[in-house]
Amino acid sequence: MVILETQGTSTHQIMNIIQIIQLEKKSGQLTMERGEKATTEQGEITFVNGQITQAQCGQKSGQQALY
């Protein structure tokens, strides 16, 4: 299982992390956070054998949370 928390990571770097998780068929949860204090936004992507099974970012979930 892979559990990663990212903060201060660019979108390009996060996409690379997602690709590695998918290629290596890892399972776990990727947790991301951006912004500061009152404007903080959190997101999570859950993987099972490299496949995204769940995604959430703020009020968005599923495919909408990934974009």
Contacts in CASP RR format, 6 or more apart in sequence:
PFRMAT RR
TARGET T0000
AUTHOR 0000-0000-0000
METHOD contacts of the structure
MODEL  1
MVILETQGTSTHQIMNIIQIIQLEKKSGQLTMERGEKATTEQGEITFVNG
QITQAQCGQKSGQQALY
1 26 0 8 1.000
1 27 0 8 1.000
1 28 0 8 1.000
2 21 0 8 1.000
2 26 0 8 1.000
2 27 0 8 1.000
2 28 0 8 1.000
2 29 0 8 1.000
2 30 0 8 1.000
2 47 0 8 1.000
3 28 0 8 1.000
3 29 0 8 1.000
3 31 0 8 1.000
4 17 0 8 1.000
4 29 0 8 1.000
4 30 0 8 1.000
4 31 0 8 1.000
5 31 0 8 1.000
5 32 0 8 1.000
5 33 0 8 1.000
6 13 0 8 1.000
6 14 0 8 1.000
6 17 0 8 1.000
6 30 0 8 1.000
6 31 0 8 1.000
6 32 0 8 1.000
6 33 0 8 1.000
7 32 0 8 1.000
7 33 0 8 1.000
7 34 0 8 1.000
8 34 0 8 1.000
9 17 0 8 1.000
9 32 0 8 1.000
14 30 0 8 1.000
14 32 0 8 1.000
17 30 0 8 1.000
18 30 0 8 1.000
18 45 0 8 1.000
18 52 0 8 1.000
20 26 0 8 1.000
21 28 0 8 1.000
21 30 0 8 1.000
21 47 0 8 1.000
21 50 0 8 1.000
22 47 0 8 1.000
22 50 0 8 1.000
22 51 0 8 1.000
22 52 0 8 1.000
23 50 0 8 1.000
24 50 0 8 1.000
25 49 0 8 1.000
25 50 0 8 1.000
26 47 0 8 1.000
26 49 0 8 1.000
26 50 0 8 1.000
27 47 0 8 1.000
27 48 0 8 1.000
27 49 0 8 1.000
27 50 0 8 1.000
28 46 0 8 1.000
28 47 0 8 1.000
28 48 0 8 1.000
29 44 0 8 1.000
29 45 0 8 1.000
29 46 0 8 1.000
29 47 0 8 1.000
30 44 0 8 1.000
30 45 0 8 1.000
30 46 0 8 1.000
30 47 0 8 1.000
31 42 0 8 1.000
31 43 0 8 1.000
31 44 0 8 1.000
32 42 0 8 1.000
32 43 0 8 1.000
32 44 0 8 1.000
32 45 0 8 1.000
32 57 0 8 1.000
33 40 0 8 1.000
33 41 0 8 1.000
33 42 0 8 1.000
33 43 0 8 1.000
34 40 0 8 1.000
34 41 0 8 1.000
35 41 0 8 1.000
41 57 0 8 1.000
41 58 0 8 1.000
42 57 0 8 1.000
42 58 0 8 1.000
43 55 0 8 1.000
43 56 0 8 1.000
43 57 0 8 1.000
43 58 0 8 1.000
43 65 0 8 1.000
44 54 0 8 1.000
44 55 0 8 1.000
44 56 0 8 1.000
44 57 0 8 1.000
45 52 0 8 1.000
45 54 0 8 1.000
45 55 0 8 1.000
45 65 0 8 1.000
45 66 0 8 1.000
46 52 0 8 1.000
46 53 0 8 1.000
46 54 0 8 1.000
46 55 0 8 1.000
47 53 0 8 1.000
52 66 0 8 1.000
54 61 0 8 1.000
54 62 0 8 1.000
55 61 0 8 1.000
55 62 0 8 1.000
55 63 0 8 1.000
55 65 0 8 1.000
55 66 0 8 1.000
56 62 0 8 1.000
56 65 0 8 1.000
57 65 0 8 1.000
57 66 0 8 1.000
58 65 0 8 1.000
END
